[in-house]
Each structure stands twice: as C-alpha cells, then as structure tokens.
Amino acid sequence: MTSYSPEALEQFRQVQQLAYRCVTAIEQQLTVGMTERHVARMMRNWLSDHDVREYFHTPFVWFGDRTSFTGFRTPLSFAPTKRRLQAGAPVILDVGPAIDGVASDIGYSCCVGHNPTLEKMQDDLEAYREMIPELVAQGCTARQVYREVNRLIAEQGYENRHHVYPFGVLAHKVFRMEPGMLQRVEVGGFGLRAVRGLRNAALQARRGVEHVWPLWNDHDMSDVPISHGLWAVEPHLGLGPIGAKWEELLVVDESGARWLDDDLPHVRRWEARRAAAA
C-alpha cells in the first residue's frame, strides 16, 4: 500500500491547483466559434508557460453533445476535434499535468453563456463529493462504490457517462512517476510513464497481489478493498446531449478517505450558491 507524507501530499495538491488554474483561466478566454483543438492548444500552451513538461494525460476538450460522449466508439473519439463552440453549449476541460513526476488529473464543466440544465447538473454533482469518501471509509470495495454511484445517478434522473471511458472507470490511481528516459513520451494523449504505471499495477493485481487494482469500475477485479494512495475520481453525468463532471484527487490512507483539497472551483461554486440562496 502507498501512503504519502504531508509534504508529498502538498506537492500533489500544488499540481492539482495548477491544473485548475489552467482550466479556469482558459474558461475566461472561451469564445463562440473556437474549436476543441484550438482550446486544447491554449491549455497546453498555458501549462507550458507554467513549467509543465510532462502529462498524465494531455488536454481533452469536449463541446456540446460530445460532453455526454454521444457517438464515442473508440479511444480516438476522446481526442479534441474541429467541433466549434456554440453559445450556451456545455464544455468539459480535462487535463492531467505532471511536474517532477508528481501527477494530477482534473475535469471541469462550464459553458459560454447560460445553460440552466447544465447548472442543475453541476448542482447535483455535489452529492457525489459528499458520498464517495464516506463509502470508501466504510470499507466498500471499488465495485460497490461504483454501483452506489450508479444508484444515485439513476435516482437523480441521469445516465452514467463515465462507463464510456476506457475500462469504464469511475476512478483510477494517480501516483508519483519514477524518473526515467520516457519523461516526455506520449501515447494517445497519455504519458507513457503513466500508462506503464497503471499497467504494472494491473499486472500485479492479476498475479494475486492484494489491494492494488488501479481502477474503479463494475468488473470483478474491482470487487476488492480500495488501496491506500491517491485516486482521481470523476463522476460524469449525462442528460441527453449534455454531460457534466468534476474530477479531483481523493486521499485514501490509514486515516480513512478525504479529498486532497477543498479550495477548488466547483466547491467554491456550491458554497457561493448556498450563500446566495440563504
């Protein structure tokens, strides 16, 4: 099992904060007519200007019905396209930068203009942030957490869209990547060192090493306790052509389960909306 020192967790928190600063900065620059590819380049340039040279995964950008993965058939479907941004269309910005081997992976929903349906979905996503650490702390397996999230998605009247991701993941392990010659090599938008790390963890699990399965999904291999470490958790809701999500790092260790950082845009949004309602 992997537990991190407070100093190490602070390093991961800083990289996660950097990723969120990137997507919120790019959000302010979004204009109608931009393509997904152009926005992905903007994100990559912003991160390059802030000393990012390696990625867990490079920027993904989805506009309109692509936020709910409409028509996605292969991993290539996730790559940024020439789709142009329309007023009021949902947007998801998703990126996993790494600095000195310390990786993050975040996702952010927004739009240009006003979209009441998206706003309601963003509000409803708060329940997952409250529920997931409680389930992990109770000792639920990854598969049980996945199914409880599915239950809430159906109860809220939405569709589970994270099942469309490769391997149908609700969450995956994030780790410090070891130094090596492959630091800047990318395969299909993913850093090669990140891919190798996940692959090695999966191979260990298949060989019978306990509690190291690196994915949360609805497969038999996920029906094991969630191991200590850092997990990128990404509940992704769909309602017809509209998709919404957040993604951030969850810490699991001997103390239980907790989010790495509460000072994040979606958390501040929920707090502001409650304050306004009061």
PAROVO-133568 format. One record per residue (C-alpha): residue in three letters; x, y negated, z negated. Coordinates in Angstrom, 3 decimals. Layout:
{node 'ALA', {X, Y, Z}} ...
end
This chain:
{node 'MET', {0.000, 0.000, 0.000}} {node 'THR', {1.112, -3.540, 0.716}} {node 'SER', {0.677, -6.279, -1.865}} {node 'TYR', {2.085, -9.748, -1.304}} {node 'SER', {3.704, -12.120, -3.770}} {node 'PRO', {2.107, -15.548, -4.334}} {node 'GLU', {4.949, -17.058, -2.288}} {node 'ALA', {4.287, -14.720, 0.623}} {node 'LEU', {0.550, -15.373, 0.498}} {node 'GLU', {1.258, -19.092, 0.631}} {node 'GLN', {3.216, -18.550, 3.855}} {node 'PHE', {0.236, -16.755, 5.402}} {node 'ARG', {-2.094, -19.489, 4.145}} {node 'GLN', {0.024, -22.173, 5.813}} {node 'VAL', {-0.051, -20.360, 9.165}} {node 'GLN', {-3.814, -19.893, 8.872}} {node 'GLN', {-4.193, -23.600, 8.088}} {node 'LEU', {-2.106, -24.418, 11.153}} {node 'ALA', {-4.364, -22.281, 13.339}} {node 'TYR', {-7.458, -24.032, 12.027}} {node 'ARG', {-5.897, -27.446, 12.508}} {node 'CYS', {-5.306, -26.439, 16.107}} {node 'VAL', {-8.887, -25.426, 16.870}} {node 'THR', {-10.410, -28.446, 15.130}} {node 'ALA', {-8.032, -30.764, 16.980}} {node 'ILE', {-8.961, -29.146, 20.293}} {node 'GLU', {-12.662, -29.338, 19.396}} {node 'GLN', {-12.345, -33.129, 19.315}} {node 'GLN', {-10.931, -33.079, 22.851}} {node 'LEU', {-13.571, -30.844, 24.450}} {node 'THR', {-15.467, -32.444, 27.310}} {node 'VAL', {-18.121, -31.157, 29.688}} {node 'GLY', {-16.556, -29.602, 32.797}} {node 'MET', {-13.392, -28.221, 31.173}} {node 'THR', {-12.648, -24.578, 31.933}} {node 'GLU', {-11.861, -21.888, 29.383}} {node 'ARG', {-8.398, -21.539, 30.902}} {node 'HIS', {-7.707, -25.253, 30.544}} {node 'VAL', {-8.757, -25.245, 26.885}} {node 'ALA', {-6.631, -22.153, 26.204}} {node 'ARG', {-3.628, -24.012, 27.644}} {node 'MET', {-4.439, -27.001, 25.440}} {node 'MET', {-4.424, -24.740, 22.390}} {node 'ARG', {-1.161, -23.121, 23.372}} {node 'ASN', {0.486, -26.488, 24.025}} {node 'TRP', {-0.730, -27.821, 20.668}} {node 'LEU', {0.698, -24.808, 18.851}} {node 'SER', {3.967, -25.021, 20.776}} {node 'ASP', {4.273, -28.633, 19.634}} {node 'HIS', {3.900, -27.318, 16.072}} {node 'ASP', {6.722, -24.760, 16.350}} {node 'VAL', {4.701, -21.663, 17.237}} {node 'ARG', {6.751, -19.354, 19.459}} {node 'GLU', {5.048, -16.027, 18.835}} {node 'TYR', {1.485, -14.754, 18.612}} {node 'PHE', {-0.503, -12.011, 17.022}} {node 'HIS', {-2.672, -12.901, 19.987}} {node 'THR', {-2.692, -15.857, 22.362}} {node 'PRO', {-5.703, -18.222, 22.603}} {node 'PHE', {-9.080, -16.812, 23.579}} {node 'VAL', {-11.762, -19.281, 24.647}} {node 'TRP', {-15.400, -18.397, 25.364}} {node 'PHE', {-18.138, -20.727, 26.623}} {node 'GLY', {-21.897, -20.261, 26.940}} {node 'ASP', {-23.163, -16.686, 27.132}} {node 'ARG', {-19.573, -15.461, 27.021}} {node 'THR', {-19.682, -16.282, 23.283}} {node 'SER', {-22.025, -13.289, 22.924}} {node 'PHE', {-19.826, -11.176, 25.234}} {node 'THR', {-22.501, -10.957, 27.911}} {node 'GLY', {-21.306, -8.627, 30.654}} {node 'PHE', {-17.985, -7.749, 28.969}} {node 'ARG', {-16.905, -4.343, 30.254}} {node 'THR', {-13.117, -4.106, 29.797}} {node 'PRO', {-10.438, -5.782, 27.639}} {node 'LEU', {-9.731, -8.084, 30.580}} {node 'SER', {-13.199, -9.608, 30.096}} {node 'PHE', {-11.972, -11.363, 26.943}} {node 'ALA', {-9.342, -13.409, 28.790}} {node 'PRO', {-10.090, -17.103, 29.453}} {node 'THR', {-11.829, -17.707, 32.782}} {node 'LYS', {-12.772, -20.548, 35.112}} {node 'ARG', {-16.126, -20.877, 33.339}} {node 'ARG', {-16.860, -24.582, 32.858}} {node 'LEU', {-18.182, -26.086, 29.643}} {node 'GLN', {-21.757, -27.398, 29.699}} {node 'ALA', {-23.348, -29.840, 27.270}} {node 'GLY', {-24.827, -28.059, 24.253}} {node 'ALA', {-23.261, -24.718, 25.163}} {node 'PRO', {-21.754, -22.650, 22.338}} {node 'VAL', {-17.954, -22.424, 22.175}} {node 'ILE', {-15.671, -19.988, 20.366}} {node 'LEU', {-11.964, -20.719, 19.948}} {node 'ASP', {-9.939, -17.737, 18.681}} {node 'VAL', {-6.170, -17.557, 18.183}} {node 'GLY', {-3.537, -15.684, 16.186}} {node 'PRO', {-0.293, -17.667, 15.870}} {node 'ALA', {2.792, -16.411, 14.041}} {node 'ILE', {5.760, -18.267, 12.565}} {node 'ASP', {8.871, -16.395, 11.397}} {node 'GLY', {6.915, -13.136, 11.622}} {node 'VAL', {4.056, -14.431, 9.427}} {node 'ALA', {0.860, -13.979, 11.428}} {node 'SER', {-2.695, -15.197, 11.213}} {node 'ASP', {-5.864, -14.650, 13.245}} {node 'ILE', {-8.794, -17.064, 13.167}} {node 'GLY', {-12.023, -17.729, 15.043}} {node 'TYR', {-14.074, -20.925, 15.176}} {node 'SER', {-17.533, -21.714, 16.566}} {node 'CYS', {-18.540, -25.150, 17.815}} {node 'CYS', {-20.186, -26.922, 20.739}} {node 'VAL', {-20.154, -30.211, 22.623}} {node 'GLY', {-23.402, -31.906, 21.738}} {node 'HIS', {-26.275, -30.397, 19.782}} {node 'ASN', {-27.426, -26.777, 19.681}} {node 'PRO', {-29.973, -26.049, 16.911}} {node 'THR', {-29.825, -22.276, 17.432}} {node 'LEU', {-26.057, -22.246, 17.078}} {node 'GLU', {-26.281, -24.390, 13.950}} {node 'LYS', {-28.742, -21.947, 12.377}} {node 'MET', {-26.415, -19.057, 13.200}} {node 'GLN', {-23.473, -20.922, 11.677}} {node 'ASP', {-25.546, -21.440, 8.521}} {node 'ASP', {-26.477, -17.756, 8.380}} {node 'LEU', {-22.843, -16.691, 8.672}} {node 'GLU', {-22.210, -17.917, 5.123}} {node 'ALA', {-23.890, -14.827, 3.676}} {node 'TYR', {-21.198, -12.564, 5.141}} {node 'ARG', {-18.405, -14.513, 3.486}} {node 'GLU', {-20.112, -14.026, 0.137}} {node 'MET', {-20.981, -10.359, 0.658}} {node 'ILE', {-17.826, -8.841, 2.155}} {node 'PRO', {-15.364, -9.387, -0.748}} {node 'GLU', {-17.960, -8.059, -3.177}} {node 'LEU', {-18.354, -4.860, -1.162}} {node 'VAL', {-14.581, -4.377, -0.944}} {node 'ALA', {-14.157, -4.994, -4.681}} {node 'GLN', {-16.860, -2.389, -5.381}} {node 'GLY', {-14.720, 0.219, -3.633}} {node 'CYS', {-16.726, 0.550, -0.431}} {node 'THR', {-14.946, 2.170, 2.463}} {node 'ALA', {-14.332, 0.156, 5.606}} {node 'ARG', {-17.121, 2.077, 7.324}} {node 'GLN', {-19.543, 1.311, 4.511}} {node 'VAL', {-18.712, -2.395, 4.706}} {node 'TYR', {-19.251, -2.273, 8.464}} {node 'ARG', {-22.667, -0.684, 8.026}} {node 'GLU', {-23.725, -3.131, 5.310}} {node 'VAL', {-22.780, -5.997, 7.599}} {node 'ASN', {-24.836, -4.356, 10.356}} {node 'ARG', {-27.774, -4.113, 7.975}} {node 'LEU', {-27.631, -7.833, 7.196}} {node 'ILE', {-27.239, -8.737, 10.872}} {node 'ALA', {-30.450, -6.842, 11.684}} {node 'GLU', {-32.208, -8.339, 8.668}} {node 'GLN', {-31.353, -11.839, 9.890}} {node 'GLY', {-32.654, -11.008, 13.368}} {node 'TYR', {-29.328, -10.997, 15.201}} {node 'GLU', {-27.231, -8.496, 17.146}} {node 'ASN', {-23.811, -7.205, 16.156}} {node 'ARG', {-21.390, -8.511, 18.785}} {node 'HIS', {-18.096, -7.551, 17.116}} {node 'HIS', {-18.838, -3.982, 18.218}} {node 'VAL', {-17.832, -5.142, 21.734}} {node 'TYR', {-14.258, -5.915, 20.635}} {node 'PRO', {-11.653, -3.237, 21.422}} {node 'PHE', {-12.283, -0.366, 18.974}} {node 'GLY', {-15.460, -2.139, 17.807}} {node 'VAL', {-13.715, -3.836, 14.892}} {node 'LEU', {-15.214, -6.000, 12.185}} {node 'ALA', {-11.714, -6.473, 10.729}} {node 'HIS', {-8.122, -5.477, 11.344}} {node 'LYS', {-4.912, -5.538, 9.353}} {node 'VAL', {-2.573, -8.525, 9.580}} {node 'PHE', {0.993, -8.223, 8.406}} {node 'ARG', {4.439, -9.752, 8.428}} {node 'MET', {6.099, -8.672, 11.654}} {node 'GLU', {9.642, -7.401, 11.331}} {node 'PRO', {12.434, -9.283, 13.141}} {node 'GLY', {13.439, -7.811, 16.458}} {node 'MET', {14.146, -8.266, 20.129}} {node 'LEU', {10.440, -8.307, 21.091}} {node 'GLN', {9.539, -11.548, 19.332}} {node 'ARG', {8.075, -13.345, 22.351}} {node 'VAL', {6.893, -10.383, 24.435}} {node 'GLU', {3.121, -10.344, 25.064}} {node 'VAL', {0.882, -7.611, 26.447}} {node 'GLY', {-2.654, -8.513, 27.483}} {node 'GLY', {-2.590, -11.620, 25.310}} {node 'PHE', {-1.304, -9.762, 22.229}} {node 'GLY', {2.183, -9.990, 20.796}} {node 'LEU', {3.970, -6.707, 21.369}} {node 'ARG', {5.236, -6.589, 17.785}} {node 'ALA', {1.660, -6.988, 16.522}} {node 'VAL', {0.411, -4.207, 18.795}} {node 'ARG', {3.211, -1.910, 17.675}} {node 'GLY', {2.469, -2.629, 14.015}} {node 'LEU', {-1.206, -1.725, 14.379}} {node 'ARG', {-0.353, 1.329, 16.432}} {node 'ASN', {2.162, 2.583, 13.865}} {node 'ALA', {-0.369, 2.142, 11.044}} {node 'ALA', {-2.977, 4.071, 13.032}} {node 'LEU', {-0.496, 6.877, 13.755}} {node 'GLN', {0.355, 7.128, 10.053}} {node 'ALA', {-3.325, 7.484, 9.233}} {node 'ARG', {-3.796, 10.226, 11.809}} {node 'ARG', {-0.845, 12.072, 10.283}} {node 'GLY', {-2.602, 12.135, 6.938}} {node 'VAL', {-1.036, 9.183, 5.126}} {node 'GLU', {-3.769, 7.860, 2.855}} {node 'HIS', {-5.429, 4.444, 2.997}} {node 'VAL', {-3.508, 2.964, 5.899}} {node 'TRP', {-6.157, 2.933, 8.649}} {node 'PRO', {-5.775, -0.598, 10.080}} {node 'LEU', {-9.310, -1.127, 11.434}} {node 'TRP', {-12.806, -1.577, 10.038}} {node 'ASN', {-15.335, -0.039, 12.399}} {node 'ASP', {-18.047, 2.621, 12.431}} {node 'HIS', {-15.717, 5.514, 13.209}} {node 'ASP', {-14.889, 8.437, 10.931}} {node 'MET', {-11.310, 7.167, 10.453}} {node 'SER', {-12.714, 4.042, 8.771}} {node 'ASP', {-14.531, 6.047, 6.121}} {node 'VAL', {-11.650, 5.576, 3.672}} {node 'PRO', {-10.954, 3.017, 0.932}} {node 'ILE', {-9.637, -0.316, 2.189}} {node 'SER', {-5.915, -0.539, 1.621}} {node 'HIS', {-4.081, -3.390, -0.047}} {node 'GLY', {-2.866, -6.149, 2.231}} {node 'LEU', {-4.278, -8.865, 4.449}} {node 'TRP', {-7.273, -8.340, 6.720}} {node 'ALA', {-8.570, -10.602, 9.492}} {node 'VAL', {-12.348, -10.344, 9.093}} {node 'GLU', {-14.618, -11.551, 11.921}} {node 'PRO', {-18.393, -11.076, 11.670}} {node 'HIS', {-19.764, -12.009, 15.092}} {node 'LEU', {-23.483, -12.634, 15.543}} {node 'GLY', {-25.406, -12.689, 18.803}} {node 'LEU', {-28.819, -14.039, 19.702}} {node 'GLY', {-29.425, -13.645, 23.416}} {node 'PRO', {-26.796, -15.732, 25.224}} {node 'ILE', {-25.490, -17.406, 22.052}} {node 'GLY', {-22.681, -15.988, 19.926}} {node 'ALA', {-21.229, -17.352, 16.692}} {node 'LYS', {-18.497, -16.183, 14.348}} {node 'TRP', {-15.809, -17.123, 11.906}} {node 'GLU', {-12.579, -15.264, 11.294}} {node 'GLU', {-10.173, -15.620, 8.392}} {node 'LEU', {-7.844, -13.632, 6.156}} {node 'LEU', {-9.039, -11.542, 3.223}} {node 'VAL', {-6.575, -10.520, 0.484}} {node 'VAL', {-7.029, -7.039, -0.974}} {node 'ASP', {-4.785, -6.066, -3.902}} {node 'GLU', {-4.848, -4.720, -7.445}} {node 'SER', {-6.921, -7.757, -8.492}} {node 'GLY', {-9.706, -6.941, -6.040}} {node 'ALA', {-10.670, -8.840, -2.893}} {node 'ARG', {-10.684, -12.583, -2.238}} {node 'TRP', {-10.368, -14.968, 0.670}} {node 'LEU', {-6.872, -16.311, 1.197}} {node 'ASP', {-8.092, -19.921, 1.372}} {node 'ASP', {-11.359, -21.753, 0.732}} {node 'ASP', {-10.276, -25.019, 2.340}} {node 'LEU', {-11.487, -24.088, 5.822}} {node 'PRO', {-13.750, -25.894, 8.321}} {node 'HIS', {-16.708, -23.508, 8.138}} {node 'VAL', {-16.600, -23.506, 4.324}} {node 'ARG', {-16.466, -27.307, 4.217}} {node 'ARG', {-19.397, -27.403, 6.666}} {node 'TRP', {-21.560, -25.211, 4.421}} {node 'GLU', {-20.681, -27.335, 1.390}} {node 'ALA', {-21.477, -30.563, 3.230}} {node 'ARG', {-24.839, -29.265, 4.446}} {node 'ARG', {-25.805, -28.171, 0.927}} {node 'ALA', {-24.799, -31.564, -0.429}} {node 'ALA', {-26.837, -33.335, 2.254}} {node 'ALA', {-29.867, -31.151, 1.528}} {node 'ALA', {-29.604, -31.896, -2.187}} 
end
